[in-house]
Amino acid sequence: MTGAMSHSRTIDPFGGFGLGLRRTHYEDFLESDVPVDFVEVISENYMIEGGRQLRILDRVRAKHPVILHGVSMSIGSANGLDAEHLEKLKRLAERVDPLWVSDHLCWTRTSAHNSHDLLPLPLTEEALGVVCANIDRAQDALGRAMLFENPSSYLTFPEDELTEWEFLSEMARRTGCYLLLDVNNIYVSSRNHGFSAHEYLAGLPLERVRQIHLAGHDPATPERDVIIDTHDREVADGVWDLYAKAISMLPQPVATMIERDEHIPPLPDLLAELDRARGVASDALVPA
């Protein structure tokens, strides 16, 4: 059943600027009017039957559009997808009515073990077939098209047959899914593997991009020549430059989000960084 015709559902462009909803900032979002166009939440944190977490999400959803962003669908799993996980995610999506549902191009589990990490896939035709079959199943189960995020990586496989952008392009063509473009991850992987970040962007079906993530990373050191994607600090200058390039190339508005998972600062600091994203995007759209 793999193929774009299997999923005629579309996700309209949305050009807002938002933040990830983190526990540290619950009260800010509940008690004040935070100047964001949307919030993104980690799906698995709310795939529960009830309780305080869901009540908070309901109250935030009454004020802001929500994006559901998953970390454990394991779309690259050779064992297929977990039916219980999909059912819980579907119930959450029906409750929240999100702008869209996203996850990562990776695998996280075997039939008996969940790594709780975003593990890389070999970029092969065989892996592409597995991923596309799993995306078809997920989109059918949820009744909607999804977004998938490009990973950061620190190794390659000798079996690789495709570049990552070729893999993503064919994945989107076959399944009708959309892309969540993590600009920091492109920057990290390009530096770690020595490919051109601009060639990566140019090789994607940019009309399928609906969201961008911006985040910080741990730079290389004299002792370690690998950049580590950490999401624990401000966006680096090189990532801002690549973001500007991406915005200038995209044929439609996209949602932009600052993603911070560790060392989370006070909300005003993140809002200032989000204002920088607005400025960079605005400047990138001005004709040279």
C-alpha positions in Angstrom: 0.0 0.0 0.0 3.0 2.3 0.2 2.6 5.4 -1.9 1.6 9.0 -1.7 -1.8 8.1 -3.2 -2.6 6.1 0.0 -2.6 9.3 2.0 -4.4 12.2 0.3 -4.7 14.1 3.6 -2.9 17.4 3.5 -1.4 19.7 6.2 -1.8 23.3 5.4 1.2 25.7 5.8 1.3 27.5 9.2 3.9 30.2 9.7 3.9 30.7 13.4 6.6 30.8 16.1 6.4 28.7 19.2 8.1 26.9 22.1 8.1 23.4 23.6 5.9 23.2 26.6 8.0 22.1 29.5 7.1 21.5 33.2 9.3 24.5 34.3 7.0 26.9 32.4 3.6 25.4 33.2 2.5 28.2 35.5 3.7 30.9 33.0 1.4 29.4 30.3 -1.5 28.9 32.7 -1.4 32.2 34.5 -0.3 34.7 31.7 -0.7 35.3 28.0 2.6 34.0 26.5 3.3 35.6 23.1 3.6 32.4 21.1 1.7 31.1 18.1 1.7 27.5 19.3 3.2 25.1 21.7 4.7 21.7 21.1 4.4 18.9 23.6 6.1 15.5 23.9 3.3 13.1 23.0 4.3 10.3 25.3 4.1 12.6 28.3 0.3 12.9 27.7 -0.6 9.5 26.4 -2.3 8.7 29.7 -5.8 8.2 31.0 -6.1 11.3 33.1 -4.5 13.3 35.8 -2.8 16.7 36.3 -0.7 16.5 33.1 -3.8 16.2 30.9 -5.7 18.8 32.7 -2.8 21.2 32.2 -2.6 20.4 28.5 -6.4 21.0 28.2 -6.0 24.4 29.7 -3.0 25.3 27.6 -4.8 24.0 24.5 -7.7 26.4 25.2 -5.2 29.3 24.7 -2.8 28.0 22.1 -2.7 25.6 19.1 -0.7 22.4 20.0 1.7 20.2 18.1 2.2 16.6 19.3 5.8 15.5 18.9 6.7 11.9 19.6 10.0 10.3 20.6 9.2 6.6 20.6 7.1 5.6 17.6 10.2 3.8 16.3 9.2 4.3 12.7 12.3 2.4 11.6 11.7 -0.7 13.6 11.9 -3.9 11.6 9.4 -5.4 14.0 6.7 -2.9 12.9 4.8 -0.5 15.1 3.3 -1.0 18.5 -0.5 -1.1 18.2 -1.1 0.1 21.8 1.2 3.1 21.3 -0.7 4.0 18.1 -4.1 3.7 19.8 -3.0 5.9 22.8 -1.6 8.5 20.4 -4.8 8.5 18.4 -6.9 9.1 21.5 -4.6 12.0 22.5 -4.8 13.5 19.0 -8.6 13.3 19.1 -8.6 15.0 22.5 -6.2 17.8 21.5 -7.0 18.3 17.8 -3.3 19.2 17.1 -2.0 21.2 14.2 -0.2 18.0 13.4 1.5 14.9 14.8 5.2 14.3 14.4 7.9 11.9 15.3 11.5 11.0 14.3 13.2 9.1 11.5 14.9 6.6 13.7 14.3 3.4 15.6 14.1 3.1 19.4 13.1 -0.5 20.2 13.2 -4.1 19.4 10.3 -6.5 20.2 11.7 -6.8 23.8 13.6 -3.7 24.6 13.1 0.1 24.4 16.4 2.0 24.2 14.8 5.4 25.1 17.2 6.8 22.5 16.8 7.9 18.9 18.9 5.4 17.1 20.2 5.8 13.5 19.0 3.8 10.5 21.1 2.5 7.6 20.3 4.5 4.6 19.4 1.6 2.4 16.5 0.6 0.1 15.6 -2.1 2.5 15.4 0.3 5.4 13.4 2.7 3.3 10.9 0.0 2.6 10.5 -0.7 6.3 10.1 2.9 7.1 7.5 3.6 4.4 5.4 0.6 5.4 5.5 1.7 9.0 4.6 5.3 8.1 1.7 4.0 6.0 0.4 2.0 9.0 0.8 5.0 11.4 -1.0 7.4 9.1 -3.8 5.0 8.5 -4.2 4.3 12.2 -4.2 8.0 13.1 -6.3 9.0 10.1 -4.0 11.9 9.2 -0.7 12.7 7.5 2.3 13.0 9.9 5.6 14.9 10.0 8.9 13.2 10.5 12.1 14.8 11.7 15.6 14.4 10.4 17.9 13.0 13.0 21.4 14.1 14.2 24.0 11.4 13.7 27.5 10.5 14.7 28.1 7.5 12.5 27.4 6.1 9.1 26.9 2.5 7.9 29.1 0.9 5.3 25.8 -0.5 3.7 24.5 3.1 3.1 23.1 3.4 -0.5 21.4 6.9 -0.2 22.2 10.2 1.3 20.0 11.2 4.1 18.2 13.9 2.0 17.6 11.3 -0.7 16.1 8.9 1.9 13.8 11.7 3.3 12.8 12.7 -0.2 11.8 9.3 -1.3 10.1 8.6 2.0 7.9 11.7 1.6 7.1 10.8 -2.1 6.1 7.2 -1.3 4.0 7.9 1.8 2.7 11.4 1.4 4.1 12.4 4.8 5.5 15.8 5.6 8.9 16.9 7.0 9.9 18.5 10.3 13.2 20.1 9.4 15.6 20.2 12.4 18.1 22.8 11.2 20.4 22.1 14.2 20.5 18.4 13.4 21.4 19.2 9.8 24.2 21.4 11.0 25.5 18.8 13.5 25.4 16.0 11.0 27.0 18.0 8.3 29.9 18.9 10.5 30.3 15.3 11.9 30.2 13.7 8.4 31.6 16.4 6.2 28.7 16.9 3.8 27.3 20.3 2.6 24.4 21.5 4.7 23.3 23.6 1.7 23.4 20.6 -0.6 21.2 18.8 2.0 18.6 21.6 1.9 18.7 21.8 -1.9 18.1 18.0 -2.2 14.9 18.0 -0.1 11.3 18.3 -1.3 11.0 21.7 0.5 7.3 21.9 -0.4 6.8 19.1 2.1 8.3 21.0 5.1 5.8 22.2 7.6 8.0 22.9 10.7 11.5 23.8 11.7 13.2 23.0 15.0 16.1 25.2 16.3 18.2 24.1 19.2 21.7 24.3 20.7 24.5 21.7 20.6 27.8 20.9 22.3 30.6 22.0 20.0 33.6 20.0 19.1 36.7 20.2 21.4 40.4 19.5 20.9 39.7 16.2 22.7 36.5 15.4 20.7 36.0 16.3 17.1 32.3 15.3 17.1 29.5 17.8 17.7 26.8 16.5 20.1 23.2 17.5 19.7 22.3 18.4 23.3 19.3 20.8 23.2 20.7 22.4 26.4 21.9 25.8 25.3 21.3 28.7 23.0 21.1 28.3 19.2 24.6 28.6 17.7 25.5 31.3 15.1 26.1 28.6 12.4 22.6 27.2 13.0 21.1 30.7 12.7 22.9 31.2 9.4 21.6 27.8 8.1 18.0 28.7 9.4 18.1 31.9 7.3 19.2 29.9 4.3 16.4 27.4 4.8 13.8 30.2 5.2 15.0 31.8 2.0 14.6 28.6 0.1 11.2 27.4 1.4 8.3 27.9 -1.0 5.7 28.3 1.9 5.5 29.5 5.4 6.5 27.0 8.1 6.2 26.9 11.9 9.5 27.6 13.8 10.1 26.4 17.3 13.0 26.8 19.8 13.6 23.4 21.4 15.2 23.2 24.8 15.2 20.0 26.8 17.9 20.5 29.5 19.2 23.5 31.5 15.9 25.2 30.7 16.1 28.9 31.3 13.4 31.3 32.5 10.7 31.8 30.0 11.7 35.4 29.1 15.1 34.1 27.9 13.5 31.6 25.5 11.0 34.3 24.3 14.0 36.5 23.5 15.6 33.7 21.5 12.2 33.2 19.7 12.2 36.9 18.9 15.6 36.4 17.3 14.1 33.7 15.1 11.3 36.0 14.0 13.9 38.6 13.0 16.2 36.1 11.2 13.2 34.8 9.3 11.9 38.2 8.4 15.3 39.3 7.1 15.7 36.1 5.1 12.5 36.8 3.2 13.7 40.3 2.1 15.0 40.1 -1.5 18.7 40.5 -1.8 
